[in-house]
Structures are given as C-alpha cells and as structure tokens.
Amino acid sequence: MAGSSRDFPDPFEDDQEAIDMSDEELEALLLGSGSPAAEPESASVESLEAGARISGMVIDFRGGEILVEIDSKTHGVVDESEFEDEDLPAIGSTLQASFVRFDAARALAVLSVRGARKEIFWDELRPGLLVEGTVTEVNKGGLTLDIRGARAFLPISQIERERVEDPSAYVGARLRCEVTSFDRADQNLVVSRRAILEREAAELRGKALARLGEGEVLKGTVVRLIDAGAIVDLGGAEGLLHSSKIRERHQELGREKSLEVGQQIEVTIVRIDRERGRVSLDFHRLAGETWSRSVEGYSAGDEATGWITNVTPDGAAVSLEEGVEGWIPRRYLLDLTEPPRRGSLIRVTIASIDLDEHRIELRPQGAGEPEDDEPS
C-alpha cells in the first residue's frame, strides 16, 4: 500500500541487537522451521551393529587411546596398540573405523581400525593387486600372512624363485606379494611373492642383457646345475655354460672338479641371442693358465727340439711349441762351437721348470754344467 511500509530484519545484518530473536530462533528461521534444529542424539550410536563402518576425526590422545570425534556430540576411542607397526595418526586426520560396542560408563563408542581396514581391503581386492603383510606362522604347504587384518596363504612354491627348504625363517618378516585368488565369502585369500620376483628379475635381465657384449670377460656365480650344463648369473642376466665346455675344461686340466651352486667363476661371453634372451658362455682362460697346461708334459731332464726365436747378450729364447718358450742362459751358450742364430733348430735338455714364474731353463745338448767361477 502506498505511503506505508514495514521494516523486516535483515538476517545477514552484523548487528545482532537489531534482530529481536535468539540465535536458536534465527537458525530455525533460516532452516524454514518454527523451532530450533534438533541436534543428532548421541544415543543413536548405541543402536549400531558391531562391524558397522564409522568415519571420525582424531582430536586427542589419552591414556593409550586415540580420541575420535564422530559428530558434535558423539565420540569414540581406538586403542593405540592397533597401530603397533606404524605411526599414530595425526590430530585432525580422518580415521575409517568399525564399531565394536558402546561403553555406556564413559559414553564412548569403542572402535577398531583393524576391522575397518579388513572390510575396506576385501572391497578393494582383485587378482594382481600388490599387497604387503607380516608372516605370522608356518602352515601346511606354506606361510600365513596378516594383510591389513585379513589372513592370507602364501604357498611355499611362491615364496622365492627357487625352492625354499625352511619357511620358518620368514616368520615375522614383511613380504610384498601379489593377489592370485580370493573368495570373500569363505575369507580365503591366496598370494604369490614369486610372481613379483619373476617380473623384477625379467626387468633386470633385460637391462643387464643390453649391457653385455660378445667376447666380454665377466665374473659370474653358478646359480643352477642342469643336465645341459651350469646356469651362471652375470649380474642380472643369466648365461649357460654348456656341459661340453665343462667336460673340455676337465680334459684341459687333467682332472675333474664339479661346479657347485654359489661358486664364482670367470667366463667369456661366446654368443648372445637378444631376441630369445639367451647367453652362451665358456670358461675364461688366462695366458698363464694355458702355459701351465702346456708344460704339464715336460719335466726336468727331458730332451726336446726347438727353434731359436731371439738372441741377446744374456742368452737365447727357444720355442718348444706354440705358447711354450724356454730360455738358454748365456753361460750355456759359451760351450757351443757355433754361435746361436735366430730361426735355427736346436736340441736342448730341460734344466728346470718354475711354474710360478712361468720359466723354463734350457741347456743345449752336449753342454756341461758351468764352473762356479764362470761368468753369468
């Protein structure tokens, strides 16, 4: 109506004295109700069933318990022992917990994070999921793990890439595994650690294989003995030392000595098949080793024929066979009727063999032992 007006209080006015109503009445007005909004009753938590999921905020730590605010009038507690293997949650963080019971004497809900974690864990489960748990015991056929409150079975064949003889050594250990199968209704969960180790080994093999080159000499470790020979670890990649190479080595050394798992040997890379990921190996042969094998047929006092390869003021070098060379000291050359010439054949007697120094001392046949005062 013109000429008349009515002032209504502004509910957003900062000056509360201009509004002739209480805070409760104002809240009711804004909510569209004639009476103040009712607070949720804390008694509602008493009606919860055990195992019900609850979310709350950590507000304090008291006497070995974590105080959690569920709503403005309802609080709960979680025993700190449930965080034995991890840090306590920070004040202000949100906890997912399950309802255990209502402690009427303290008007507090007793909560468990283990129960909630177990339920959340089962919700998230899928084949191939990576999980981590603690080995609690040895059972028939493998190990039992505690994974976020759930019991899991780790078969003995899935603990390592190789056979495990004593699974009890793993009790108390934290193991990272992969889910292979599960049945929530029966609470049956099976995991594998070997699957992860196989993938890691395959990745390492690929990287190591890319670094290898044919003809390269490496130190390796015998990891398996098979009918075809010995599998040698080359630092991530594996190579085969064929049984024929092992037999050949025995013949070269004149004795048979079996390889053992864990033994370190020096090998030469013969061939690399990168497409199939295969490496063929042979024993690495040192120059000195070849020399030692070659002189096994010689003894002091033996006679031999060689050719002179070099002549110096100190003596003459004589090749007895490929890779085996002896030395005639100058004192023996003094007995010769003709001076030695490079390339000429000469009959000699082996005076001595020093395997450590790789030295063979020779004496021309017909030359006697020098006198003590003979110049050397």
C-alpha positions in Angstrom: 0.0 0.0 0.0 1.4 3.4 -1.0 2.6 5.5 1.8 3.0 2.7 4.2 6.0 0.3 4.7 7.2 -2.3 7.1 10.8 -2.9 8.0 11.9 -6.5 8.3 15.1 -7.5 10.0 18.0 -8.5 7.6 19.2 -12.0 8.7 22.7 -11.1 7.4 23.0 -7.9 9.4 26.1 -8.0 11.6 24.4 -6.0 14.4 22.5 -8.8 16.3 20.9 -6.2 18.6 18.8 -5.1 15.6 17.3 -8.6 15.4 14.8 -9.2 18.1 15.3 -13.0 18.3 17.8 -15.5 19.7 20.4 -17.4 17.8 18.3 -20.6 18.0 15.3 -18.7 16.6 17.4 -17.2 13.8 18.8 -20.7 12.9 15.2 -22.1 12.9 14.1 -19.2 10.6 16.9 -19.8 8.1 16.1 -23.6 8.1 12.4 -22.9 7.5 11.2 -24.2 10.8 9.4 -22.6 13.6 11.7 -24.2 16.3 15.5 -24.6 16.6 17.1 -27.5 14.7 17.4 -30.6 16.8 20.9 -31.9 17.4 21.5 -35.6 16.5 21.2 -37.7 19.5 24.3 -39.4 20.7 22.2 -42.4 21.7 21.9 -43.3 18.0 25.4 -44.8 18.1 24.2 -47.3 20.7 21.9 -48.9 18.1 24.8 -49.6 15.7 25.6 -53.2 15.0 29.1 -54.5 15.6 31.2 -54.1 12.4 29.4 -51.0 11.2 31.7 -48.6 9.3 32.3 -45.2 11.0 34.4 -42.2 10.0 35.7 -39.8 12.5 38.4 -37.1 13.1 41.3 -37.6 15.5 41.1 -34.9 18.2 43.3 -36.2 21.1 45.5 -39.0 22.6 44.6 -40.1 26.2 46.0 -43.0 28.2 47.0 -45.2 25.3 43.8 -44.4 23.4 43.1 -42.2 20.4 40.0 -40.0 20.9 37.9 -39.7 17.7 35.1 -37.2 17.1 32.3 -38.9 15.2 29.9 -35.9 15.4 29.5 -32.9 17.6 28.0 -35.0 20.5 29.4 -38.4 19.8 33.0 -39.6 20.4 34.8 -42.8 20.2 38.2 -44.3 21.1 40.7 -46.6 19.3 43.4 -48.4 21.2 46.9 -47.2 20.2 48.0 -50.9 20.0 46.2 -51.2 16.7 49.0 -49.0 15.2 51.8 -51.2 16.6 53.6 -51.5 13.2 53.0 -47.9 12.0 53.0 -44.3 13.2 50.0 -43.0 15.1 47.5 -40.8 13.0 47.9 -37.1 13.3 45.4 -34.9 15.1 43.0 -33.6 12.6 43.3 -36.6 10.3 40.3 -38.8 9.4 40.0 -42.4 10.5 38.0 -45.2 9.0 36.9 -47.5 11.8 34.4 -50.2 12.6 32.0 -50.1 15.6 32.8 -52.6 18.3 30.5 -51.6 21.2 29.2 -48.7 23.2 30.8 -48.0 26.5 27.9 -46.6 28.5 30.0 -45.8 31.6 32.2 -43.4 29.5 29.5 -42.6 26.9 32.1 -43.5 24.2 32.0 -45.8 21.2 34.7 -48.3 21.2 36.1 -48.5 17.7 38.6 -50.7 15.7 40.6 -49.6 12.7 41.7 -53.2 12.1 38.2 -54.3 11.4 37.5 -51.4 9.1 40.8 -51.9 7.2 39.9 -55.6 6.7 36.5 -54.7 5.2 38.0 -52.0 3.0 40.7 -54.4 2.0 38.2 -57.0 0.9 36.3 -54.3 -1.1 39.5 -53.4 -2.9 40.7 -56.9 -3.7 41.3 -58.0 -7.2 43.7 -60.5 -8.9 47.1 -58.9 -9.5 46.7 -56.4 -6.6 50.1 -55.8 -4.9 49.8 -56.1 -1.1 52.2 -56.2 1.9 51.8 -58.2 5.0 53.6 -59.8 8.0 54.3 -63.5 8.2 52.6 -64.8 11.3 53.2 -68.6 11.1 54.2 -71.6 9.1 51.3 -73.8 7.9 51.0 -77.0 5.9 52.3 -76.1 2.5 53.4 -72.5 3.1 53.1 -69.4 5.2 50.2 -67.4 6.8 50.3 -63.6 6.4 48.4 -60.9 8.1 47.5 -58.4 5.4 45.5 -55.4 6.8 43.7 -57.7 9.2 43.0 -60.5 6.7 44.6 -63.9 6.8 46.4 -64.8 3.5 48.0 -68.0 2.4 51.4 -67.9 0.6 52.3 -71.4 -0.9 55.9 -72.5 -0.3 56.4 -72.7 -4.1 55.5 -69.0 -4.3 57.9 -67.6 -1.6 61.0 -67.4 -3.8 62.0 -68.1 -7.4 64.0 -71.1 -6.1 62.9 -73.8 -3.7 62.6 -72.8 0.0 63.8 -75.5 2.4 63.0 -73.8 5.7 59.9 -71.5 5.5 60.1 -70.8 9.3 62.9 -68.4 8.6 60.3 -66.0 7.2 58.2 -65.7 10.3 58.0 -62.1 11.4 59.1 -60.7 8.0 57.2 -58.2 6.0 56.7 -59.5 2.5 55.3 -57.8 -0.7 53.1 -60.1 -2.6 50.5 -60.2 -5.4 47.0 -61.4 -5.1 46.4 -64.6 -7.1 42.9 -65.6 -6.0 40.3 -64.8 -3.2 36.9 -65.8 -2.0 35.3 -63.2 0.3 32.5 -65.5 1.4 35.0 -68.1 2.7 37.6 -65.5 3.7 40.1 -67.3 1.5 43.0 -65.3 0.1 46.0 -66.7 -1.8 49.0 -64.6 -2.7 52.3 -65.0 -4.5 55.7 -63.4 -3.9 57.4 -65.3 -6.6 55.3 -63.6 -9.3 56.8 -60.2 -8.3 60.3 -61.6 -8.1 60.0 -63.1 -11.6 58.9 -59.8 -13.0 61.7 -57.9 -11.3 64.2 -60.5 -12.5 62.9 -60.2 -16.1 63.3 -56.5 -16.0 66.8 -56.7 -14.6 67.7 -59.4 -17.2 66.6 -57.1 -20.0 68.7 -54.2 -18.7 71.7 -56.4 -18.0 71.5 -58.2 -21.4 71.6 -54.8 -23.1 75.0 -54.1 -21.5 76.6 -57.4 -22.4 78.8 -57.9 -25.4 80.2 -61.0 -27.1 83.8 -61.7 -26.2 83.4 -59.9 -22.8 85.0 -61.5 -19.8 83.0 -61.4 -16.6 82.9 -63.0 -13.2 79.7 -64.9 -12.6 78.0 -67.1 -10.0 76.7 -70.6 -10.6 73.1 -70.5 -9.6 71.8 -73.8 -11.0 73.2 -77.1 -12.3 71.1 -78.8 -15.0 71.6 -81.6 -17.5 72.7 -79.2 -20.2 75.3 -77.6 -18.0 75.5 -74.8 -15.5 73.4 -71.6 -15.3 75.6 -68.7 -14.4 74.3 -65.3 -13.0 76.1 -62.4 -14.7 74.7 -59.7 -12.5 71.0 -59.8 -13.6 71.3 -61.7 -16.8 71.9 -65.5 -16.9 74.1 -67.5 -19.2 74.6 -71.2 -20.0 77.9 -72.8 -19.6 77.3 -75.9 -21.7 78.2 -79.4 -20.3 80.5 -79.9 -23.3 82.5 -76.8 -22.2 82.7 -78.2 -18.7 84.0 -81.6 -20.0 86.5 -79.9 -22.2 87.7 -77.9 -19.2 88.2 -81.1 -17.2 90.3 -82.6 -20.0 92.4 -79.5 -20.2 93.1 -79.5 -16.5 93.7 -83.3 -16.5 91.3 -83.7 -13.6 87.5 -83.5 -13.0 86.2 -81.0 -10.4 82.4 -80.5 -10.3 81.0 -77.0 -10.3 78.9 -76.1 -7.2 76.0 -73.7 -6.7 77.3 -70.4 -5.4 80.7 -70.9 -6.9 82.2 -67.9 -8.6 83.9 -68.4 -11.9 85.4 -66.3 -14.7 83.7 -66.7 -18.0 83.8 -65.4 -21.6 80.6 -64.5 -23.4 80.6 -66.6 -26.6 77.3 -65.6 -28.1 74.2 -63.5 -27.3 70.7 -64.2 -28.6 68.9 -61.0 -27.6 65.6 -62.0 -29.1 65.4 -65.2 -27.0 67.3 -63.7 -24.1 70.0 -66.4 -24.2 73.7 -66.1 -23.5 76.3 -68.8 -24.3 79.4 -69.0 -22.1 82.8 -70.6 -21.9 85.5 -70.6 -19.3 87.9 -67.7 -19.5 91.4 -68.9 -20.0 94.3 -66.9 -18.7 97.6 -66.8 -20.6 99.4 -68.2 -17.7 96.9 -70.9 -17.3 97.4 -72.0 -20.9 101.2 -72.0 -20.3 100.8 -74.2 -17.2 98.7 -76.7 -19.0 101.1 -76.9 -21.9 104.2 -77.6 -19.8 102.5 -80.5 -17.9 104.1 -82.9 -20.4 107.6 -81.6 -19.7 109.9 -82.5 -16.8 113.5 -81.5 -15.8 115.9 -83.8 -17.7 113.7 -84.2 -20.7 115.1 -83.7 -24.2 113.4 -81.6 -26.8 113.8 -79.9 -30.1 113.0 -76.2 -30.5 113.8 -73.2 -32.7 115.6 -70.1 -31.6 113.3 -67.1 -31.6 115.6 -64.5 -30.2 119.3 -64.0 -29.2 120.5 -61.4 -26.7 123.8 -60.8 -24.9 122.2 -62.6 -21.9 121.1 -65.8 -23.7 118.7 -67.2 -26.3 114.9 -67.8 -26.3 113.8 -71.2 -27.7 110.2 -72.1 -28.7 109.4 -75.7 -27.7 105.8 -75.5 -29.0 103.2 -72.8 -29.5 102.8 -70.9 -26.3 105.7 -72.6 -24.5 109.1 -70.9 -24.6 112.3 -71.7 -22.8 115.5 -69.8 -22.1 119.1 -70.7 -22.6 121.3 -68.6 -20.2 124.5 -67.1 -21.7 126.7 -69.4 -19.6 125.5 -72.4 -21.5 126.0 -70.8 -24.9 129.7 -70.4 -24.2 130.0 -74.2 -24.8 128.6 -74.1 -28.3 131.0 -74.4 -31.3 128.9 -72.0 -33.3 127.0 -69.0 -32.1 123.2 -69.5 -32.0 121.2 -67.9 -34.9 117.6 -66.8 -34.8 115.4 -69.3 -36.6 117.8 -72.3 -36.3 116.7 -75.6 -34.7 118.5 -76.7 -31.6 118.3 -79.8 -29.4 118.1 -79.0 -25.7 117.7 -80.6 -22.3 115.3 -79.1 -19.8 117.4 -78.0 -16.9 114.5 -76.7 -14.6 110.8 -75.6 -14.7 109.5 -72.8 -12.5 105.7 -73.0 -12.7 105.2 -69.9 -10.5 107.5 -67.7 -12.6 106.4 -69.3 -15.9 110.1 -70.0 -16.7 111.8 -73.0 -18.3 115.6 -73.1 -18.2 117.2 -75.0 -21.1 120.7 -76.3 -21.8 121.9 -77.2 -25.2 122.6 -80.9 -25.6 126.3 -81.6 -25.1 126.8 -78.5 -22.9 128.1 -79.4 -19.5 127.4 -77.6 -16.2 129.4 -74.4 -16.0 132.1 -73.9 -13.4 131.2 -71.9 -10.3 133.6 -69.1 -11.4 132.1 -69.0 -14.9 130.7 -65.6 -15.7 126.9 -65.4 -15.7 
